[in-house]
Amino acid sequence: MADVLLNLEGLRKAYPGVVANDDVSFAIRPGEVHALLGENGAGKSTLVKMIYGLVKPDAGAMTLNGESFIPANPAAARAAGVAMVFQHFSLFDALNVAENIALGMDNPPPQRELSARIRKVSQDYGLPLDPERVVGDLSAGERQRVEIIRCLLQDPKLLIMDEPTSVLTPQEVEILFHTLRKLTSEGTAILYISHKLEEIRALCEHATILRLGKVVDTCDPREKSARQLAEMMVGTSLHVPERKPAQATRLVLEVDGLNMASPGEFGTDLRNINLQVFGGEVLGIGGVAGNGQDELLLALSGELLCPGAIRLMGQDVGHLGPNQRRAKGLLAAPEERLGHAAAPDMSLTENALLTGSLRKHLAENGFIKWSAAEAFALRIIENFDVRTPGPENAARSLSGGNLQKFVIGREIMQRPEVLVVNQPTWGVDASAAADIRQALLDLAHHGAAVVVISQDLDELMEVADRFTALNEGRLADPVPTAGLTVEDIGLMMGGAHDMKDIAPEQAVGGDA
């Protein structure tokens, strides 16, 4: 055990109705990148929360550098040399980089000294940051740098990273990997959680696989294919989404000259957005986070009104709010699961009611039909394999991936004419992601128009008939995905708006 940094022995953690971790044991060595794999609800989040001091184990033991390790809170974990970069950033837009980093440190130095250290450490590790820049003006990749540098300033022995590349471009991923390799060469261990299995194969030396809270396998991921890793996680063969032929001829959704100021101070204004989406097709919209994706979904869903700019089956709906658009068949699922797509403290039945009451007839004469609402929630849980004890459980009790399956399933099962989804498989395991993508393809096959906004280019190439990209609030001309190269995609994401020269083929359904 002399070469072991962190050793876990028989860790167990149970909550009412579910055992999150059961007899989990494995070791992490200095200077290694150790992957923690498992499908949604496998127990990964609970396990790293125990390591980071957010949750206390019910049984078992941890040792760090050969000494007993039972952090009472994150501050104690950081003091012992454990740092964590969370999937969701915890930054204040109105503060600058140095101020944000100071807030995350237990004993921050004076501001001038801290700024100098930020500049030096960020340069040393290939993640340059200006400590004076306001965080609200940073890209998603730069914001992640802030979180990472905040951890590195504490000289961690173990760095936990949860879905660190979910908002990064391929170029930013390469920069991050270079930084992580430099850290491991200096002896820092990294516990790496990701559903992007090709990244796991490229970066990690060891992998521990969890299933239903138990360790079911270990391996060297470099010796496995992504498909083999996914099948180790789920315990069965992996379903590959199947595209079924559909005739995309009926113009369903039109956006004409949409200009809209962002409601947030640090958001992105939409500029002259023009779009046509046909029934039976999936339109993929790519782009780096923060280029107007959230604003576009707000405009299409009706949360922001834009009279005259949006037509559904030829009828102006730009002046209508979300419920009125839903009644006509335009449904949306936003990126933020908790708080936007679902009310955290409401039950799954109540969350099913929130968006399904009109199209599923869950209320009558002002009275809620609770039995019908519960039956709808149960159908979502069953059809989309949502891992939860029952529909009475609160939304916040679900893992992120299971809540995502519930949110997407809730909208699909309302049979929309148009479904707009932002980041449909963000933080979702390979098996669940395949199921969600198949459900979107099936929806289009049955005649709906589907708009998928995503930062996952592999996902867009898999499901989309046509592709376009947002850059600084502007939308490139949609082109067929067939034959589209990585270079083409990079041009579109970088702001090339006229793509006729690289994709002259006729767009699906007409001259969109």
N, C-alpha and C positions, 0 to 999 in steps of 0.2 A: 504493500500500500504506500511505499515511500514516494512513488511517482504520481500519486493521486492527489488532485487539488480538492475536488468536492466528491464526497461519497454519500449516496443515498441508500438507506437500508430499511426496507419494509415500510415505506411511507403509506399512510392511509388517511383519507379524508372523506367523510360522509356528510351529506346534507339530507334533509327530510325527503324521502322518496328516491334518493339516488346516491350511489357510492361513486364519488368522482375519481378517487385514486384508491387502489387496493393492492397493497404489498408491492409497491414500486421500488425497485432497487437497480441502480447502475452508478457508474463512476465517470467523472470527467477529469482528464489529465491536463497539466499545464501545456499551453501552446497548441491545443487541438481545437478544431471546429467540430462540435458534436451536434448533430441534428436530432431534434425531438419531433417525431412524425406521428400522425394519427388523424383520423377523420374527425369532423366536428363532433364535440361531445365526448371525445376519447379521454379527456382529462389533462390536456397539455396546460391550459391556462391555470387550473387549480394547482398543478405541480409547480410551475414557475412562481406563482404567488406565495407558495410555502417557502421556496428558496429565497425570495425577495422580502419576506417578512410581512406580507399582506394577509396571510392566512396561517393559522397555527395547525400543524398536523394533529390528528387524533391519536396516531400511533406511529412508531418507527423512529429512526434517528438519522441525523445528518452530521457529517464531520467536514470541516474546512481546514486544509493543511494539517490534518491529523488531530484537530481539536474539535470538541463538541460545538455544533453550530445550530443555535435555535434563535434566530433573530426575532426580537419582539415586535419590530416594525421596520419599515424600509430604511430609516436612518441607521438602525443597528446593522442592517445588511450592508449598507454603503460603507459604514465604518470598518466592517470586516473585509471589504474589498469586492463586494458584489454590486454591479451596476446593471440597469435595465433600460433598454430603449423600447418603449411601448409602441404598439401598432397605431394607436391614436395619439397624435401630438398633444402636448399639454403646454401650449404657448399662448401668450397674450399678444394679440395683433398690434396693439397700440404702443407696446414697449419695444425698445431696441434689443438687439441680440445680447449684449452684455447684461442688461437688466433682467432678461428672461433667464439667462444662465445663472445669475446670482440668486434668483428666486428658487432655483432647483438645487442649490448647494446648502449644506448644513452650516458651514462657516465661511461665507464668501469673503475674499480679500477686498480691500478698497477698490473702487471702480477703475481707477487708472491702472492699477496693477493687474486687475482681472482682464481688462481690455488687452493689455500687452500679452498676457498668457494665452488669451483666446487667439490672438493673431499668430503667436508662435506655434501653439499646438495644432491649430487648424492647418497651417502651412506644412508643418512637419509630417502630418498624416495625409496630405493631399486633399484636404477638404477646406480650402480657404474661405474664411468668413471675415466680414467687416463688422466689428463689434458695435459700430454706431448705427448700422442700418436698422430701420424699423421692420419688425418681423412681418407685419401686414403686407410689406412690399416684396417679400421673398417668395420664390417659387416653392413648390412642394419639396423638391430635392434639397433646396437650401434650408428649409425648415428642419428637415431630418438631420442635416449637418449640425444644426444648433443642438438638437437632442443628443447626438453622438458626442460632440465636443464637450457638452456638459458632463457626460459620463467620463470621458477621457481625462478631464481635468482632475478627477478624483483618483486617477491611477489605479483602475480596477484590476483585480486578479482574474475575475470572471465577469464577462459581459454577456447579458442575456438580450437577444434580439428577437422581437416578435413581428413577423411579416415585414421585414425592413425594406423590401423592394416593391411593395404594392403600389407606391405612388411615383416610382422612378422611371425615367427613360432607360433604354438599353445602355446608352453611354454612361448615365449616372450609376447604373448597376456595376459596370466595369470599374468605375472610380471607387465605389464602395468596397468591392471585392479586393481591390489593391490595398485599400486601407486595412481591411480585416486581415489580409495576409501579413501585412507589416506588424500588426498587433500580435498575431500568433508567433511571428518570428522573434518577438521580444518576450514571449512566455505567457502572454495573456490567453486564457481559455475563452472560447465563445460557445454559448449554448444557443443554437440557431433554430428558430421555428419558422417554417414556410410551407405553403402548399405548392410552391413552384418547384417541382421535383427536378427539373433540369438544373436549376440553380443548386439544389442540394448535391447533385452528382458532381457539379463543377467545383464546389467549395468545401464540402464536408468530408472528413476522414472516417467518422463513425456515425452510426444512426441507431437510436433507440426508438422502437415502434410501440405505441400504446394503442390498445383497443378496449373500449368499455372500461377504462381505468386501470387496466393491467398491462404490464410489459409482455408482449407476445413474441417479440423477435428483436434481434440486433443484427447489424450487417455493416459492411463497408459499402456505402452508396455508390462509390466509384465503380464497383463491380456489378452493379445492377442497372437495368434500364428503368426509365421513369415509370413505365407500365408495371414492371415488377414491383417497384416500391409502392405504387398505388394499390396493387393487389395485396401486398403484405399488410397495408393499412386497413383495408376493408375486409380481408379474409375471403374474398370471392373474385371472380374474373371481372374486369372493368368494362363497363358499357361504353362504347364509342358512339357519340351522337351521330344520328343518321339523317341526312338531308333528304326530304321527300319532294318530288317535283310539284311545283305549284305555278299557276298561270297568273303572273302579276300584271294585270291590265286595268284594274279598277282604281282610279285615283281616289285615295281616301283622305290624305292629310296634305294640306298645302300651307307653306309659310312664305309670305310675300313681303319683302322689304322690312323685316322686323328689326327695329332699332329700340334698344331698351337700356336704361341706366341700371346698373347693379344696385340693389337695395342696401348693400353693405359698403362701408367706406373703403374696404380693401378688396372688393370684388372686381369683376371684369364686365364692362359694358358690352352688350351685344350690338354688332354693327352690320346692318344690311344683310340679315340672314334670309336666304332664299332656299326653299326645300320643297320637294315633292316626294311623297311616300305612297306606294301602291299596296293594295291588298294582296296578300300572298308573298310579300317580300320582307326580308330583314335588312334594314339599313344600319350599318355600323358607323358610329361617330367616335373617332379616336382623338388623342391629344394629351398633352401633359397636363396634370392637375392644375387648376387655377386659370384656365384659359376660357372660361365661360360655360363650363359644363353644368354647374349648379344653376346658373341663371337661365340657361336654355330649358332645363327641366321645369323650372318655376314658370316660365312663360308658356310652355306647352301644357302643363298641368292645370293652369288657371290660377295658381297662387299669385302670379303677377299678371295684371290685365294688359292687353295690347290690342285694342279695338281695330278691326280691319286687317290685321296682319296674319290671322290664322283661320283657316277654313277646314271644316270637317265634312267630307262628302258634299262639298260645294257650298256649305252654309257657314257664314261668319260666326265663329265662337270666341273670337278674341276678347269680347266684352264679358264673357261668362266666367263665373267662378268655378272652383274645382268640382263641387257637387253637380252643378248644371252640366258641366262637360262630361262628368262620369255618367250621368243619366243618358247622354247622347252616345256614349261608347268610347270616350277618350280617357284612358286610365293611365296612371303613372306610379312608379315605385322609385323614390329618391334614394340617394347614396347612403345617407345617414340613417342607420337602422333604428337606434334608440333615440327617441325624441322627435323624429320627423316621420319616419315610416311606421313607427309603433310607439305607443305611450308606455313607458317603462313599467309603471306600477299597475297598469290595467292587465286583466287576464287576457289570455288568447281569445276567449270568446268575445270579450269587449273590443279587442283590437280587430277581430273579424267584422264586428258590427260597424266599426268606425267608417270603413270604406265600402263595406258590402251591403249596407242597409237598403240603398236604393235599388241596385240591380238584382239583389237576391231577395228583395221584399221581406226584410227582417223587422219592419215596423209597419204598423197600420193604425191610422187615426190617432197618431201621437203616442201609441203604446208599443213598447218593444216586445217582439216575439222571441223571448229568451230561449225557448226550446229550439226554435229554428236557427237562432244565432249559434247556439252550442253545436247543433248538428252541422252547420256550415264549418265551424272551426274544426270539428272532428274529421270532416272530409278532407280539409286542407292537411291536417296532421297525418292522416292515413295516405293520401295520394302523393304527398311530397316527403314522406318518411321523416317527419319532424320528431326528433328525440326529446320527448317531454313526458312527465307522468300523466298529464291530462290538460284539457282546455281551460281548467280553472287556474292553472299556473300563470304567474305574472310574466310579461314579456322579458323583463330583465333577468329572469331565472334561466333563460335559454342561453346556450353558447351562441357566439356571433353567427356561426354558420347555420345553426338550426333556426335562429330567428330570421336569417336571410331566406331560407327555404320557405318559412311560413309567410313572409311578406310577399315574395314573388308568387307563391302558390295562391295566396289570397286574391291577387289581381288577375292571374291567368284564369282562375276558376269562375270569374265573373264574365268570361267570354267577351272581351272588349273588341271594338272595331279597330282601335289603335291602342297599343301598349308602348309606353316610353319607360325604359328602365335605365338607371344610372348605376354602373358598377354591379351588375347582377350577381357576380360570383366572387366579390371581394372577400378575402378571408375564408373562402369555402374550400373544403377538401376536394380532391380530384374526383371522387365518386359523385359527391353532391353537385359539383360544378357540371359534370357531364349530364346529370339528371335535369338541372336547371336549363342548360343549353338545349337539351332535347325538347323540353317543354316549350321553350321559345320557338324552336323550329316547328314543332307540331302546331302551335298556335298560328304561325304564318301559313302552314300547309292548309289549315282550315279557313283561310281567307283573310285573317287579320293583318294589318300593317304593324310591323314591330320595329321600334327604334331602340337600338342598344348603344348607350353611351358607355365607353369603357376605356381604361388605360391599359388593358391587357390585349396586346396586339394579336397574340395567338388566338385568343377568344374571338376577336372580331373576324379574323381570317377563317375561323372554323364555322361561324354561324351566319355571317353577313353575305348577302347577294351583292350589295354595293357598299363602298367605303368612302367616307369623307373625314375631314379632321378640323377641329377648332384650333385656332391660333389667335390669341389676343382678341377674342370675341368675334372673329371672322370665320366663315365656313368655306372650305375649299369646295370646288365642284365635285359632286359625287361621281365615282367611277366604279365599274365592275371590279369585284375583288379577284376574279379569275385572272391570273397572269400578273397580278400586282406584285412588285418586288419590294424588298425592305428599303431600297433606295427611294422608290416612289413614295412609300409611306413617310419616310424621313423628310422628304421635300414638303409633303402636305402638312405634316406636323410642324414644320419649320416656317410655314406661312405662304407656301406656293398655292395660290387660289385658283389659277387657271391650269387644269391638268389635261386639257384636250390633247396636248402634244405627247403625253405619255400613255394615255388610255383613250384612244379615239373611238373605241367601240361604242355602239349605241347603248345608252343606259337602260336598265330594266324598265319596261312598261312605257317607254316613250322618251322624249327628250327632256329629262328631268333637270 
